Amino acid sequence: MFYLQNNATSLHRNLLILVVFTLFLVLGIRLYQLQIVDYKRFAGIAEANRIRVVSQEAPRGIIFDRNGDIIVDNKSQYNVNLIPFEVAKNDSIYSLLSDILNIPESEIQRRVKKNWRGRFLPVRIAGDINFETLTELEERRLELPGVMYSLEPIRSFPSQANLSHVLGYLREIDKDVLRMIKDYGYRPGDLIGWNGVEREYESILRGKRGFDYVQVNVYGQEVGKVRDERSVKSQFGNDLYLTIDIGLQAYTEQLLKDKKGAAVVMDAKTGEILMIVSKPDYSPGLFSGIVESNVWNELVNDAERPLYNRVIQGTYPPGSTFKIVAVLASLEKNILDPETTVRCRGVYKLGRRDFKCWKESGHGRMNLFDAVVNSCNVYFYTLVRKMDVNLWSGYARKFRFGELTKVDLYGESQGIVPNESFMNEKYGKGGWSEGNKLNLVIGQGDLLVTPLQMVRFTGALATHGKLTTPHLGLKYMERGTNRFHQFSFSTADSIPSISASSWEFIEKAMYDVVNSKTGTGRAARVRGLDVYGKTGTAQNPHGEAHSWFIGYSKDGARTLAITVLIEHGGSGGGEAAVTARQIFSYCQKNLPQKTVVEEVAAR
C-alpha cells in the first residue's frame, strides 16, 4: 500500500515537472521568436511609435535664360500624408479625411495603395492644400493619429513668357517607369520631368532627397527632432541655362497670341535657339505640381490642341520656300542655264491638266534669278520636268530633310521627302506621273517638313552650307562647386557638292526677295538691317492656305535664321513676312551682339 502511494506521488511530481518544463519551453520559444526571429518587425513598430521618418523633398534646379533671367523657379506647397499602420487601427480616419479634404474615401484608399512604400512610411494622399484645410487638420490632430502634412517644393513661373512647349512639365511617376529607374532613387508619388527640357535635363535638374527623424508622442504629434546620424540634408538640383532670350520669346508670343502657327529664331552659326513659339499653348502654371485629372482631360480634348508643339511635331508642306532646293540642284548639275528664260502666262499645261502660277496674269519672261525673286511657279514647273525626282530628293536630303534634327526636345517628327521608291510604294509603280513632280518642286504634294527643319535649312543657307544641330541647352551650374559646364552639340561638316558660286547666287536672290520692288517678301524689309528671305504659300485642303516665311539677317558678327508659319495665314508675302519683320526689328534693337552669353558668374 505504501509502495503504491509513493509511486503515485512520484508520478504527480514528474507530471508537474513535465508541465512546468513544457511551459518554460513554450515561453522560451516565444521569447526567442519575439526577440530574435521577429526582432526587426517589433523594433520597427516600437520605433515607429516613437520615431517618424520625415522626407525632405529636394528643390529642382532653377532654369534661366541666356542672359541670367529666371524662367522657372521653386515655391512651396503643403501636402497631406498618412502612416498606413496608424490609420489601419481606426477606419473612421478615412471618413474624417474625406470630409476635410473633400476627396472620396475610395480615392484616398486608392492613393494609399498606389503610393504604398511600407506600413510605417508616410504615403501622400493630397497635394497643394490651402491654409484653411491646413488649419482644420491641425485643430483636429488628436482625431487623426498617423496623419501629417509636409512641405514640398514645386515649380513656379515668374517669367512674362509661357515657353510651355519648351519647358514641358512634371508628372507623377507611374509604375512602369518606376520599375525601370527605381535604382536612381525614385519612389512612388515622385514627380519626374515628363516633357520639354524638364524631361531632357531631368538628371541635371533633379535634386537629392533628404531625411529627418522626428520624435512623436502617443497621439502622433511631433514633440521634437531626434539627433540621428542617419539624417540627410536635401540637395538642390543643378541650375540650367537655356539659349532662349526671354524678352524675344515674350514678344513673339504676343505677336502670335490669337493665331495658330509656329516661329523660331536660331543663331545660324551655333544652332542656339533664341526663340521658339508654338500657338496655341497653355499656362505652365497648370503643371506646377500634380495635375488634376479634369485639367489634363480638358487640355487633351481641346480642339485647338494646345499641348501640340507645332515647331517640332507639326508637319506641313513648305510651299515655295522649298524652291531653293531645286535651284541648287539645277545650278550644280547644269540642268537649265540660269540665264535661259521661260515665259509665264499664269498657267502651265501638262497633258489635259492645268498647273497654275500664283500670279494669274503671269510673270512674263523669267530667268532663274527672277523666278526666285518673284516665286514664279511656271518657271519651276519647267525646271523640274528636266530633273529626275531622285536628284531633287537627293538635294533635299543634303539638308537632312526627312530626318530628325536631334533637338533636345522629346517627340520630334522627321517629315517626308519623297523619292522614286517612296512614290512607287505609295502609288504603285506607274501609278504616279510628272504631275507629282510639279507639285513637289513648289513644296506641295507628299513633301512634309517641320518648322524646326526649315530654320535649320535657313541657317545652312545663311552660312553657305554649315548644318548645325538646333538646341536649347546652353550650360548648367553644378551645385556645391559653382562650376559651369557648357553643353556640346555636334555640327555637321559643310554640305557637300555645292559650290561657292551657287551659295552666292542663292544669297543674292534671297536678298532681292525682301529688298527689290518685285520681291514677294518685301513686307519683311527692315531699315538699316540686311534681311534675306523666301516666302511660301502652302495649299491646305482644310481651309485657307498656310503662310510661310524663312529668312536670315546679318548684323555685325551675328547671323540669325528665322522661320515663321501662320496656319491659314494666306500668302507667305503677307502675314508671315510681316511677323518676320517685327521679329527682325525687335532683334535689331534689343539683342546683344554676342552670340554666346557671358558666364553669369562673371556678371
C-alpha positions as CSV (number, residue, x, y, z in Angstrom):
1,M,0.0,0.0,0.0
2,F,2.9,2.3,0.9
3,Y,4.6,1.4,-2.4
4,L,1.5,2.4,-4.4
5,Q,1.1,5.7,-2.6
6,N,4.8,6.5,-3.1
7,N,4.6,5.6,-6.7
8,A,1.6,7.9,-7.3
9,T,3.4,10.8,-5.6
10,S,6.4,10.3,-7.9
11,L,4.1,10.3,-10.9
12,H,2.4,13.5,-9.9
13,R,5.8,15.1,-9.4
14,N,7.0,14.0,-12.8
15,L,3.9,15.3,-14.4
16,L,4.3,18.6,-12.7
17,I,7.9,18.8,-13.8
18,L,6.9,18.0,-17.3
19,V,4.1,20.6,-17.3
20,V,6.5,23.2,-15.9
21,F,9.2,22.3,-18.4
22,T,6.7,22.5,-21.2
23,L,5.5,25.9,-20.1
24,F,9.1,27.2,-19.9
25,L,9.9,25.6,-23.2
26,V,6.9,27.4,-24.9
27,L,7.8,30.6,-23.1
28,G,11.4,30.3,-24.3
29,I,10.4,29.6,-27.8
30,R,8.0,32.5,-27.8
31,L,10.7,34.8,-26.3
32,Y,13.1,33.6,-29.0
33,Q,10.6,34.3,-31.7
34,L,9.8,37.8,-30.3
35,Q,13.4,38.8,-29.5
36,I,15.3,37.1,-32.3
37,V,13.1,36.0,-35.2
38,D,10.6,38.9,-35.2
39,Y,13.0,41.4,-33.7
40,K,13.1,43.7,-36.7
41,R,9.4,43.7,-37.1
42,F,8.6,44.7,-33.5
43,A,11.6,47.0,-33.3
44,G,10.2,48.8,-36.3
45,I,6.8,49.0,-34.7
46,A,8.3,50.4,-31.5
47,E,10.5,52.8,-33.4
48,A,7.5,53.9,-35.5
49,N,5.6,54.6,-32.3
50,R,8.4,56.9,-31.1
51,I,10.4,58.0,-34.2
52,R,9.0,59.1,-37.5
53,V,11.0,59.4,-40.7
54,V,10.2,62.7,-42.5
55,S,11.2,63.1,-46.1
56,Q,12.7,66.4,-47.2
57,E,11.9,66.8,-50.9
58,A,14.7,68.4,-52.8
59,P,14.0,71.5,-54.9
60,R,14.8,71.2,-58.6
61,G,17.4,73.4,-60.2
62,I,16.4,76.9,-61.4
63,I,16.0,77.4,-65.1
64,F,17.5,80.7,-66.5
65,D,17.5,82.2,-70.0
66,R,20.8,83.0,-71.8
67,N,21.1,86.4,-70.0
68,G,20.6,85.0,-66.5
69,D,16.9,85.9,-66.1
70,I,14.8,83.4,-64.2
71,I,12.4,81.4,-66.3
72,V,11.5,78.7,-63.8
73,D,11.9,78.9,-60.0
74,N,10.6,76.9,-57.0
75,K,7.9,77.7,-54.4
76,S,6.5,75.6,-51.5
77,Q,3.2,73.7,-51.1
78,Y,1.7,71.7,-48.3
79,N,0.9,68.0,-48.9
80,V,-1.1,65.6,-46.7
81,N,0.4,62.2,-45.8
82,L,-0.6,59.4,-43.6
83,I,1.1,56.4,-41.9
84,P,-0.8,53.2,-43.1
85,F,-0.1,51.3,-39.8
86,E,-1.6,54.1,-37.7
87,V,-4.7,54.6,-39.9
88,A,-5.4,50.9,-40.1
89,K,-6.2,50.9,-36.4
90,N,-9.1,53.3,-37.0
91,D,-11.1,53.1,-40.2
92,S,-13.1,56.3,-39.3
93,I,-10.0,58.3,-40.1
94,Y,-10.7,57.8,-43.8
95,S,-14.2,59.2,-43.4
96,L,-12.9,62.2,-41.5
97,L,-10.2,62.9,-44.0
98,S,-12.7,62.7,-46.8
99,D,-14.8,65.4,-45.2
100,I,-11.8,67.7,-44.6
101,L,-10.0,67.2,-47.9
102,N,-13.2,66.9,-50.0
103,I,-11.9,63.7,-51.5
104,P,-13.9,60.4,-51.7
105,E,-12.8,57.7,-49.2
106,S,-12.3,55.3,-52.1
107,E,-10.0,57.8,-53.8
108,I,-7.9,58.2,-50.6
109,Q,-7.6,54.4,-50.3
110,R,-6.6,54.2,-53.9
111,R,-3.9,56.7,-53.4
112,V,-2.6,54.9,-50.3
113,K,-2.4,51.7,-52.3
114,K,-0.8,53.4,-55.3
115,N,1.9,55.2,-53.3
116,W,2.5,52.4,-50.7
117,R,6.1,52.1,-49.5
118,G,5.6,50.3,-46.3
119,R,3.3,50.2,-43.2
120,F,5.4,52.8,-41.3
121,L,6.4,55.1,-44.1
122,P,4.3,58.2,-45.0
123,V,2.1,58.0,-48.1
124,R,1.0,61.2,-49.9
125,I,-2.8,61.4,-50.3
126,A,-3.3,65.1,-51.2
127,G,-1.2,67.9,-52.5
128,D,-1.2,71.7,-52.5
129,I,-3.7,72.1,-49.8
130,N,-4.8,75.6,-48.8
131,F,-4.3,77.3,-45.5
132,E,-7.9,76.7,-44.3
133,T,-7.5,72.9,-44.8
134,L,-4.2,73.0,-43.1
135,T,-5.7,74.8,-40.1
136,E,-8.5,72.3,-39.8
137,L,-6.1,69.4,-39.9
138,E,-4.1,70.9,-37.1
139,E,-7.1,71.6,-35.0
140,R,-8.3,68.0,-35.3
141,R,-4.9,66.5,-34.8
142,L,-6.0,64.2,-31.9
143,E,-8.7,62.7,-34.1
144,L,-6.2,62.0,-36.9
145,P,-3.4,59.8,-35.5
146,G,-0.9,59.0,-38.2
147,V,-2.0,61.9,-40.4
148,M,0.6,64.6,-41.1
149,Y,1.4,67.4,-43.5
150,S,4.7,68.1,-45.2
151,L,6.2,71.0,-47.1
152,E,7.3,70.3,-50.7
153,P,9.0,72.5,-53.3
154,I,7.0,72.8,-56.6
155,R,7.7,74.8,-59.8
156,S,6.8,78.5,-60.2
157,F,7.0,80.6,-63.4
158,P,7.9,84.3,-62.7
159,S,8.7,85.0,-66.4
160,Q,6.3,87.0,-68.6
161,A,6.6,84.3,-71.3
162,N,4.9,81.0,-71.3
163,L,7.5,78.8,-73.0
164,S,5.2,75.9,-72.2
165,H,6.3,73.7,-75.1
166,V,10.0,74.3,-74.3
167,L,9.8,73.8,-70.5
168,G,7.5,70.8,-70.6
169,Y,6.1,69.7,-67.3
170,L,6.5,67.4,-64.3
171,R,4.3,64.4,-63.8
172,E,3.8,61.8,-61.0
173,I,5.9,58.8,-61.9
174,D,4.0,55.7,-62.9
175,K,4.7,52.1,-62.0
176,D,6.1,51.1,-65.5
177,V,8.6,54.0,-65.5
178,L,9.4,53.4,-61.8
179,R,10.4,49.8,-62.4
180,M,13.0,51.0,-65.0
181,I,14.6,53.7,-62.9
182,K,14.0,52.7,-59.3
183,D,17.7,52.3,-58.8
184,Y,18.1,56.0,-59.3
185,G,16.3,56.9,-56.1
186,Y,12.8,57.4,-57.4
187,R,9.8,56.2,-55.4
188,P,6.0,56.1,-55.8
189,G,4.5,59.6,-55.8
190,D,7.6,61.4,-57.0
191,L,7.4,63.9,-59.8
192,I,9.6,63.5,-62.8
193,G,10.3,65.6,-65.9
194,W,7.8,64.3,-68.5
195,N,8.2,66.6,-71.4
196,G,10.3,69.5,-72.7
197,V,13.7,70.5,-71.1
198,E,12.3,69.2,-67.7
199,R,12.5,65.8,-69.3
200,E,15.6,66.2,-71.4
201,Y,17.7,67.5,-68.5
202,E,16.0,65.6,-65.7
203,S,19.3,64.2,-64.4
204,I,20.7,67.7,-64.1
205,L,17.7,69.5,-62.7
206,R,16.7,66.8,-60.1
207,G,17.9,67.3,-56.6
208,K,18.6,64.7,-53.9
209,R,16.0,63.9,-51.3
210,G,16.9,64.3,-47.6
211,F,15.5,62.7,-44.4
212,D,14.8,63.9,-40.8
213,Y,13.9,61.8,-37.8
214,V,11.2,63.3,-35.6
215,Q,10.1,62.1,-32.1
216,V,6.3,61.8,-31.7
217,N,4.0,61.1,-28.7
218,V,1.2,58.5,-28.4
219,Y,-1.1,60.8,-30.3
220,G,1.2,61.0,-33.3
221,Q,2.1,64.7,-32.5
222,E,5.7,65.8,-33.1
223,V,7.5,66.7,-29.9
224,G,10.9,67.4,-31.3
225,K,13.7,66.4,-33.6
226,V,15.9,63.4,-33.0
227,R,19.6,63.8,-33.4
228,D,20.3,60.9,-35.6
229,E,23.5,60.2,-37.6
230,R,21.2,58.8,-40.4
231,S,19.7,62.2,-41.1
232,V,20.5,63.5,-44.6
233,K,20.1,67.1,-45.8
234,S,18.3,67.5,-49.2
235,Q,20.4,68.9,-52.0
236,F,19.2,71.4,-54.7
237,G,19.3,70.3,-58.3
238,N,21.7,72.0,-60.7
239,D,20.8,75.3,-62.3
240,L,20.1,75.1,-66.1
241,Y,20.8,77.9,-68.6
242,L,18.9,77.9,-71.9
243,T,19.8,79.5,-75.2
244,I,16.4,81.4,-75.1
245,D,16.2,85.2,-74.9
246,I,13.2,85.6,-72.7
247,G,12.4,89.1,-74.0
248,L,12.3,87.9,-77.6
249,Q,10.3,84.9,-76.5
250,A,7.6,87.0,-74.7
251,Y,7.4,89.5,-77.6
252,T,6.8,86.8,-80.2
253,E,4.3,85.0,-78.0
254,Q,2.3,88.3,-78.1
255,L,2.6,88.6,-81.8
256,L,1.1,85.1,-82.3
257,K,-1.3,85.4,-79.4
258,D,-4.6,84.9,-81.4
259,K,-3.1,82.7,-84.2
260,K,-2.2,79.1,-84.9
261,G,1.3,78.6,-86.0
262,A,5.0,78.5,-85.1
263,A,8.0,80.7,-85.1
264,V,11.7,80.0,-84.4
265,V,14.8,82.2,-84.3
266,M,18.2,80.4,-84.3
267,D,21.8,81.6,-84.3
268,A,22.8,80.3,-87.7
269,K,26.4,79.7,-86.7
270,T,25.9,77.9,-83.4
271,G,22.4,76.3,-83.6
272,E,21.4,78.1,-80.4
273,I,17.6,78.7,-80.4
274,L,16.8,82.2,-79.1
275,M,13.1,81.9,-79.5
276,I,10.7,79.1,-80.2
277,V,6.9,79.6,-80.1
278,S,4.0,77.3,-80.9
279,K,0.5,78.6,-80.7
280,P,-2.0,77.9,-79.2
281,D,-0.1,77.0,-76.0
282,Y,-1.0,76.7,-72.3
283,S,0.0,78.2,-69.0
284,P,2.9,76.2,-67.5
285,G,1.5,77.0,-64.0
286,L,-1.1,74.3,-64.7
287,F,1.7,71.8,-64.2
288,S,3.4,73.3,-61.2
289,G,2.5,70.3,-59.1
290,I,0.4,67.2,-59.6
291,V,-2.1,67.8,-62.4
292,E,-5.7,67.2,-61.6
293,S,-7.4,64.7,-64.0
294,N,-10.1,67.2,-65.0
295,V,-7.4,69.8,-66.0
296,W,-5.5,67.2,-68.0
297,N,-8.6,65.9,-69.8
298,E,-9.6,69.4,-70.7
299,L,-6.2,70.1,-72.3
300,V,-6.1,66.7,-74.1
301,N,-9.6,67.2,-75.6
302,D,-9.2,70.8,-76.6
303,A,-9.8,71.1,-80.3
304,E,-7.1,73.8,-80.6
305,R,-4.5,71.2,-79.4
306,P,-2.5,73.4,-77.0
307,L,-0.3,70.5,-76.0
308,Y,0.8,70.0,-79.6
309,N,4.2,71.5,-80.3
310,R,3.9,72.7,-83.9
311,V,7.6,73.7,-84.1
312,I,8.9,70.1,-83.8
313,Q,5.9,67.9,-84.2
314,G,3.8,69.7,-86.9
315,T,4.5,68.6,-90.4
316,Y,3.4,70.9,-93.2
317,P,4.0,71.3,-97.0
318,P,6.6,74.1,-97.2
319,G,5.3,75.8,-100.3
320,S,7.6,78.0,-102.4
321,T,10.2,78.2,-99.6
322,F,11.4,74.8,-100.9
323,K,12.0,76.0,-104.4
324,I,15.6,76.8,-103.3
325,V,16.4,73.1,-103.3
326,A,15.6,72.8,-107.0
327,V,17.7,76.0,-107.7
328,L,20.7,74.4,-106.0
329,A,20.2,71.1,-107.9
330,S,19.9,73.0,-111.2
331,L,23.0,75.1,-110.6
332,E,25.2,72.3,-109.5
333,K,24.0,69.8,-112.2
334,N,23.6,72.3,-115.0
335,I,20.0,71.3,-115.5
336,L,19.0,74.7,-117.0
337,D,21.2,77.7,-117.8
338,P,20.4,80.4,-115.2
339,E,20.1,82.9,-118.0
340,T,17.6,80.9,-120.0
341,T,14.2,82.5,-119.8
342,V,10.8,80.8,-119.5
343,R,7.6,82.7,-120.4
344,C,5.0,82.6,-117.6
345,R,1.4,83.2,-118.7
346,G,0.0,82.2,-115.4
347,V,-0.6,78.6,-116.2
348,Y,1.4,75.5,-117.2
349,K,-0.2,72.8,-119.2
350,L,0.7,69.2,-118.7
351,G,-1.5,66.9,-120.8
352,R,-5.1,67.8,-120.0
353,R,-4.2,69.3,-116.6
354,D,-3.5,73.0,-115.9
355,F,-0.9,73.9,-113.2
356,K,-1.4,77.5,-112.1
357,C,1.1,80.1,-111.1
358,W,0.1,82.2,-108.0
359,K,0.0,85.2,-110.3
360,E,-2.9,84.5,-112.6
361,S,-1.9,87.1,-115.2
362,G,1.6,85.6,-115.4
363,H,5.1,87.0,-114.8
364,G,6.2,87.2,-118.4
365,R,9.7,86.1,-119.2
366,M,11.7,84.8,-116.2
367,N,15.2,83.6,-115.8
368,L,16.3,81.6,-112.7
369,F,17.1,84.6,-110.6
370,D,13.9,86.3,-111.5
371,A,11.9,83.2,-110.8
372,V,13.3,83.0,-107.2
373,V,12.6,86.7,-106.5
374,N,9.1,86.6,-107.9
375,S,8.4,83.0,-106.9
376,C,7.2,82.0,-110.3
377,N,5.7,78.6,-110.3
378,V,5.7,78.1,-114.1
379,Y,9.4,78.5,-114.3
380,F,9.9,75.8,-111.6
381,Y,7.4,73.5,-113.4
382,T,9.5,73.8,-116.5
383,L,12.7,73.2,-114.5
384,V,11.6,70.1,-112.6
385,R,10.4,68.4,-115.9
386,K,14.1,68.3,-116.8
387,M,15.1,66.8,-113.4
388,D,14.9,63.3,-112.1
389,V,12.9,63.1,-108.9
390,N,15.7,61.2,-107.1
391,L,18.1,64.1,-108.0
392,W,15.7,66.6,-106.5
393,S,15.1,64.5,-103.3
394,G,18.9,63.9,-103.0
395,Y,19.5,67.6,-102.7
396,A,16.7,67.9,-100.2
397,R,18.3,65.2,-98.1
398,K,21.6,67.0,-98.2
399,F,19.9,69.4,-95.8
400,R,18.7,66.5,-93.7
401,F,15.1,66.8,-94.6
402,G,13.3,63.6,-93.8
403,E,15.5,63.2,-90.7
404,L,15.3,64.3,-87.1
405,T,17.2,67.4,-86.3
406,K,18.1,65.8,-82.9
407,V,17.0,68.9,-81.0
408,D,17.0,68.5,-77.2
409,L,13.2,68.1,-77.0
410,Y,11.2,64.9,-76.9
411,G,8.7,64.0,-79.6
412,E,10.2,65.4,-82.8
413,S,8.7,64.5,-86.2
414,Q,11.0,63.7,-89.1
415,G,8.8,64.7,-92.0
416,I,8.7,63.2,-95.5
417,V,10.9,63.7,-98.6
418,P,9.5,61.6,-101.4
419,N,11.8,59.8,-103.9
420,E,11.1,57.3,-106.6
421,S,11.0,54.4,-104.2
422,F,8.6,56.3,-101.9
423,M,6.3,57.2,-104.8
424,N,6.3,53.6,-106.2
425,E,5.4,52.2,-102.7
426,K,2.6,54.7,-102.1
427,Y,1.0,54.9,-105.6
428,G,2.3,51.7,-107.2
429,K,4.9,51.5,-110.0
430,G,3.5,53.6,-112.8
431,G,0.8,55.0,-110.6
432,W,2.3,58.4,-110.3
433,S,3.3,60.9,-113.0
434,E,5.1,64.1,-113.9
435,G,2.3,66.0,-112.2
436,N,3.5,64.7,-108.9
437,K,6.9,66.2,-109.6
438,L,5.3,69.6,-110.4
439,N,3.7,69.6,-107.0
440,L,6.9,68.6,-105.2
441,V,9.0,71.3,-106.7
442,I,6.8,74.1,-105.4
443,G,6.7,72.5,-101.9
444,Q,3.3,70.7,-102.2
445,G,2.2,67.1,-102.6
446,D,3.7,64.4,-100.4
447,L,6.5,66.6,-99.1
448,L,6.2,67.4,-95.4
449,V,8.6,69.4,-93.2
450,T,8.6,70.8,-89.6
451,P,9.3,74.5,-88.9
452,L,12.4,73.4,-87.0
453,Q,13.8,71.6,-90.0
454,M,13.1,74.8,-92.0
455,V,15.0,77.0,-89.6
456,R,18.0,74.6,-89.8
457,F,17.7,74.7,-93.6
458,T,17.7,78.6,-93.4
459,G,20.8,78.6,-91.2
460,A,22.6,76.4,-93.7
461,L,21.7,78.9,-96.5
462,A,22.9,81.8,-94.3
463,T,26.3,80.1,-93.5
464,H,26.8,78.7,-97.0
465,G,26.4,75.1,-96.0
466,K,27.0,74.8,-92.3
467,L,24.4,72.4,-90.9
468,T,24.1,72.9,-87.1
469,T,22.1,71.0,-84.5
470,P,19.4,73.2,-83.1
471,H,19.5,73.2,-79.3
472,L,18.1,74.8,-76.2
473,G,20.6,73.7,-73.6
474,L,23.4,76.3,-73.1
475,K,25.1,75.3,-69.9
476,Y,24.4,74.3,-66.3
477,M,25.9,75.2,-63.0
478,E,26.9,72.4,-60.7
479,R,25.6,72.9,-57.2
480,G,28.1,72.9,-54.5
481,T,31.0,73.7,-56.8
482,N,29.5,76.7,-58.6
483,R,31.3,75.4,-61.8
484,F,29.7,75.9,-65.2
485,H,29.6,73.1,-67.7
486,Q,28.9,74.0,-71.3
487,F,26.8,71.7,-73.4
488,S,28.4,70.4,-76.6
489,F,26.2,69.8,-79.7
490,S,27.6,68.2,-82.9
491,T,27.8,70.3,-86.0
492,A,27.9,68.5,-89.4
493,D,30.5,69.3,-92.0
494,S,29.7,71.7,-94.7
495,I,27.0,70.4,-97.1
496,P,29.0,68.6,-99.9
497,S,28.9,69.2,-103.6
498,I,27.6,72.8,-103.5
499,S,29.9,75.5,-104.9
500,A,30.6,78.9,-103.5
501,S,29.0,80.5,-106.7
502,S,25.8,78.6,-106.0
503,W,25.6,79.8,-102.4
504,E,26.3,83.4,-103.6
505,F,23.5,83.1,-106.2
506,I,21.0,82.0,-103.5
507,E,22.1,84.8,-101.2
508,K,21.7,87.5,-103.8
509,A,18.3,86.1,-104.8
510,M,17.1,85.9,-101.2
511,Y,18.2,89.5,-100.6
512,D,16.2,90.7,-103.6
513,V,13.1,88.7,-102.4
514,V,13.0,91.1,-99.5
515,N,14.6,94.3,-100.9
516,S,13.6,94.5,-104.6
517,K,10.5,96.2,-105.8
518,T,9.0,92.9,-107.2
519,G,10.2,90.6,-104.4
520,T,7.5,88.6,-102.7
521,G,9.0,89.2,-99.3
522,R,9.0,93.0,-99.3
523,A,6.9,93.0,-96.1
524,A,9.9,91.6,-94.2
525,R,12.2,94.5,-95.0
526,V,13.8,96.3,-92.0
527,R,15.5,99.7,-92.3
528,G,19.2,99.5,-91.5
529,L,19.3,95.7,-91.4
530,D,20.4,93.2,-94.1
531,V,17.5,90.8,-94.4
532,Y,17.3,87.8,-96.8
533,G,14.3,85.7,-97.3
534,K,11.9,83.4,-99.2
535,T,8.1,83.3,-99.0
536,G,5.9,80.3,-99.3
537,T,2.1,79.7,-99.6
538,A,1.2,76.1,-98.8
539,Q,-2.2,74.9,-100.1
540,N,-4.3,73.4,-97.3
541,P,-7.3,71.1,-98.1
542,H,-8.9,72.1,-94.8
543,G,-9.2,75.8,-95.4
544,E,-7.1,78.9,-96.3
545,A,-3.5,78.3,-97.3
546,H,-0.7,78.3,-94.7
547,S,1.7,81.3,-94.8
548,W,5.5,80.7,-94.7
549,F,8.5,82.9,-94.4
550,I,12.1,81.7,-94.0
551,G,15.0,84.1,-93.9
552,Y,18.0,85.4,-92.1
553,S,19.6,88.7,-91.0
554,K,23.2,89.8,-90.9
555,D,24.0,92.3,-88.2
556,G,27.7,92.6,-87.3
557,A,29.0,89.2,-86.1
558,R,25.5,87.9,-85.6
559,T,23.6,85.9,-88.2
560,L,20.1,85.0,-87.2
561,A,17.9,82.4,-89.1
562,I,14.1,82.7,-88.8
563,T,11.1,80.6,-89.7
564,V,7.5,81.8,-89.4
565,L,4.5,79.7,-90.2
566,I,0.9,81.0,-89.8
567,E,-1.7,78.4,-90.3
568,H,-4.5,79.6,-92.6
569,G,-2.5,82.8,-93.0
570,G,-2.8,83.1,-96.7
571,S,0.1,84.4,-98.8
572,G,3.6,84.0,-97.5
573,G,4.4,87.5,-98.5
574,G,1.6,88.7,-96.2
575,E,1.1,87.7,-92.6
576,A,4.2,85.5,-92.2
577,A,6.5,88.1,-93.8
578,V,5.0,90.9,-91.6
579,T,5.5,88.8,-88.5
580,A,9.1,88.1,-89.5
581,R,9.8,91.9,-90.0
582,Q,8.5,92.6,-86.5
583,I,10.8,89.9,-85.0
584,F,13.8,91.0,-87.0
585,S,13.2,94.6,-85.9
586,Y,13.0,93.5,-82.2
587,C,16.3,91.6,-82.5
588,Q,18.0,94.6,-84.2
589,K,17.0,96.9,-81.3
590,N,17.1,94.6,-78.3
591,L,19.5,91.7,-78.7
592,P,23.2,92.0,-77.7
593,Q,25.7,91.4,-80.5
594,K,27.4,88.4,-78.8
595,T,26.1,85.1,-79.9
596,V,27.1,83.3,-76.7
597,V,26.2,84.6,-73.3
598,E,29.0,85.5,-70.9
599,E,29.3,83.4,-67.8
600,V,26.7,84.6,-65.3
601,A,29.2,84.2,-62.5
602,A,31.3,87.0,-64.1
603,R,28.4,89.4,-64.5
